[in-house]
Amino acid sequence: MRSCGEMPENAPDSDCGYQPGSRSARRAGHREEGDKDLGNGTDDGKTTVKLAARLVRNGAAAEETAEREILREHRLEIVVNERTIARLVCTGEDLENLVVGRLITEQMIAGAEGIEGLYLCESGNRARVFLKENIKFCAAQTEEPTCCTDNLVLLEPADKRIRSQYGSIRQTEYEPLEPGVWKPEWIFGLTDAFAEDFRLHKRTGGIHACMLGREGSVLYQTEDIGRHNAMDKAIGYASRMGIAPERCMLFTTGRVPTDMVRKAVASRIPVLVSKAVPTLEAVEMAQRYGLVLICRAWPDSFEIYADGGLKQNE
């Protein structure tokens, strides 16, 4: 993995404000795993903005003025080996984690170790990724399934069963997951953490969240206007930090169709928890690959839709 200021020899000069050694030039490397990571967001006006709204109350004779904090949309182009593979609409925080997680769930890499370098331009609107291996692409030109934003997939790996020293890159079928371990108190702990800690959700009421948990502890939490993006951020963080996925679980605030289950399976994280509901196809996919799928997770109850063919840890 290259250091922040080192660009690959075949990389042309950036046209998006890249400055070697600057804070915006970051690599997708590992660092020491620590306590719960709350993301790298700041309250600098880049993520949210305050606007005056006209408030109309039922039965009131006059309108009121209400100051509301609303989210900004951030546009991110992901360029892999000098090919644009996706354009995302996201929240402009934790972008390195988002890029790494997206490449994992799109099966372009098995983990962060497959990346030679990851560089963000000064504005954060373009991420340039150089992989340790070349892969062939084919046109996709599709919107992300069930996405609530304008995420657009432009290219995908041409060979869907590429294998290398870095693991399985992309395949139409997945290997069954390793046994997932969970306890009811761990699930309720995640629901309590969601109610307490998410700053943008509290301030705007219009954002998705995702947590990476392990044995009852929250290792990382993030927020994004898209639930797919939020999950990718959590998956990317786990890989960048070298956290063993088979020991973790994901908690999402969004509904769970098949593409959300697919992300969890591709990341090799065996337990997926949501405060929302799944689709029938998502339940069937979870059962097929041994994913523990728990939905309608609230502080007082949760529902098990797929147990991975396993028993909970008692």
N, C-alpha and C positions, 0 to 999 in steps of 0.2 A: 504494500500500500504506500503510495507516495505521500510525502508531506505536503502541507498546505500550499507551499510556494512552488512546488515542482509540477510542471505540466509535462505530459508525455511528449517524446521527441516528434511524433507525427501530428501533434495538436497545433492547428493554426492559432494565430492571435485571436482572442475573443473580441466580438463586436458588441458585447453587452456589459461593458464596464468591469471586466475581470481585472483585479489587481493582485498580483502575487504577494502573498504574505498578509493581505488584508483580512479583516474579520469575515468578509463575504466569501473568501476563498477557503472552503472547508473540505476536508476529505472524509470519506466514509470509513474511518478507522475505528478501532476499539479503544475504549478507555476503561478505567477501573469501575466496576459495578458498585454503586453506592446505595444510599437510601432512596426513597421514593422520589422520582424525577417529575416535576410539575410542568415540564415543557420549557421552552425558551421564550415564551411570549412576553411582550412588554405593552404598557399602556401609553403608547406614543402617538396615538391617533391613526396608525397605519392599519390597525385591525378593525376598529370601530369608530363611529362618529356620532355625535349627538345632534339630533334634529328636533325641531318643534313640530308636533303633530296636533291636528284639530280633533279634540275629543268630544264625541257626542254621546250623552248619556240618555238612556231610555226615560222618557217623561220629563227631561230637563228642557227648559225654555231656551236656554242659550248654550252655545258651544264653550268649551274650555280649551286652554292651551296646555299641552303636556309635553315635557321634554323627554325624549326617548333616545336610548342608545341602540344603534343598529350596526350590523356587520358590513364590512366592505368585502367585495369579491376580489380575490387575488388570482391572476392568471399565471400559470406556470407551464412552460414548454420543457419537455424532457427530451434531451438529445443523447442517444447512445451510439458510440463509435461514429459520430458525425452524421447520424440519421435521426430525424425527429420521429419519435415513436408514439408520443401522446401529448395532448394539450389538456391541462386540468384547470378547473375552476375550484379554488380551495380557499382556506384561511391562511394568511401568509405567515404562519409560525411552524416551527419544527419541519422545515422543508427538506432537510437532509434525510430525516427519518421517513418522510413521505416518499421520496424518490427511491430509497433502498427498499422499503416495503412494497412499493409498486412493482419494482423489478422482480422481487421474490414472488409475489402473487400472480404476476404475469408469466412466471416460470422462465424468465430470461437468465436468472441466476438462482443458485440454491441458497446463497447467503452472502453477506457482505464481503466474505473472503474472495469472492469472484470478481470484485471491483478493483481495478488498478488505481483509479482516481475519480473523485466526484467534486465538481467545481460549480459554485453558484455565482452568477453575475451579481454586480453591485445592487441592482434593483430587486433581485430575487425572482425575476421573471423567466430565467432560463437556467436549467441545470444541465451541465455537460458531464456525461459519464463515459469513462473508458474502461471496458471490460478486459480481463486478462485473456479472454479468448474471443475470437471473432465468431459471430453467428450470422446466419443468413436470415433476411427478413422478407416477408411478403406483405402486400397491402391488406389492411383491415378496413379502414374507413368506416368504422361503426361507432355509435355512441355506446357508452358503458351501460350494460343492461341494468334496469331498475334504478338508474342513477337519478338523483334529484337535482343535480347541477348539469352543466354542459360539458362534462368530461368526454373527450373524444379520443379513441384509440386509432392511430394511423397505421402502425406497423406491428406485426407480431412475428415470432420466430417461424421460419418456413418449415423447418423440420421439428415436428412436435414430439419427437422422441430422441432429442439430442442428449448424449451423455458424455461426461468428461470427468476429469479429476476433481472438479468442483461439484459433482453430483448431478442429479437429473435436472435438466434445464427447463424443459417443457414436455408434457405428455398428456394424452387424452384421458388416460386413466391414472389414478393415484395408487400408491401403495397404502394399505390400511395403516391407520395411525397406531402408534404405540399406546399401551393402556394409559388412560388418563386417570388421575387421582384427584378426588375432591371431597370436601365435607360440607354439610349444610351451613355451618357457621362461616365457612369461607365465602359462600355465595352471599349470605346476608351481610357479611362485612363489606363486600363490594357495593351492595345496594346502599348501605349507610354512607360509604365514601362518596358515592355519586351525589347524594343529597347534601353533603357538607362542603365539598372542595372545588366545584367547577365554577370558576369566576366568570367566564364569558356567558355560560348558561344563565347564571344568576342575573347578569347585567342586561342580557338581550332577550333571553327566553326563546332564541331561535337558532340553536346550534346542536350538533351531535357531539357525543363524547365517547371515548374508548379508554379502557384501562387495561393494563397488563398486570396480572396478579400472580402470586405464587405463595401457596400455603398460607393463605389468609392475609398476606401483605400486598400492598399496592406498590409495584416497582416503578410504574410510569403511568401518567394520565395525560390525555391530550384532547383537544377540541377542534372541530372543523365544521364548515357548513355542509359537508357531505359525509355521510356515514362510511362510505367506501374509503375516502381519504383518511378519516380518523383511524380506521382499522389498519390501513397501510402504515400510518405513522407508528402505531404501537408495535406492529410486526417489524418494521424497520429498526426501531429502537432496540428490540430484543436481539436482533441479528448484529447490529453494530456494537452492542455491549458484550456480545459473546454469551448471552444468557441461554441456557439449554431450553429449547422450546417445549420439549416433552414434559417439563415440570411446571409449565405455566398454564394460565387460562386467560381468555379475553372476555371483557365485559363491554357490550355496545348498547347504546341507547336506541339504535335504529331497528326497524323491522328486519327480518332475516329471510330473504329469498335465497335461491341457489347460489348466486354469485358471492354472497357473504359467507356461506358455508364453504365454498370453493377456496376463498382466501384463507380461511382457518386451516383447511386441510393442506393447502399448498405450503403454508408456513410451518406445518407439523406441530401446531399447538392443538392439543387434544380436547380442550373444553371451551365451548363458546356459550356465553351467557348474554341474554338480552332482556331489557325491560319491556320490549315490544313483543310482537308475535311472529311466528314463522309461516312459511307456505308449506303446502303438502309436499311439493317437490324438494324443498329444503330439508324437511324431516327425512324423506326417503334417501337423499344423498348423505345426510349425516349417518343414518343407519348403515348405509353401504360401506362407508369408509371408517366406521368406528369412532365418529366424533360424538362426544357428549354434548347434547344440545339442550340447554335450559332457557326457557323464555318466561315472559310475564314475571320477571324477577323484581319483587318489591320488598320493602323492609319486613313485611309480615308473611310473605309466601312466595313460592316460585313453582313452576311446572316443568317436569322433565318430559321432553318429547323424544329424545334418543339417549340411551344410556351407554352407548358404545359397546354394548354386549358385556359390560363390566359392572362390578359392584362398587358402590362408593366406599371410601376409606372410613372405617368405623373406629 
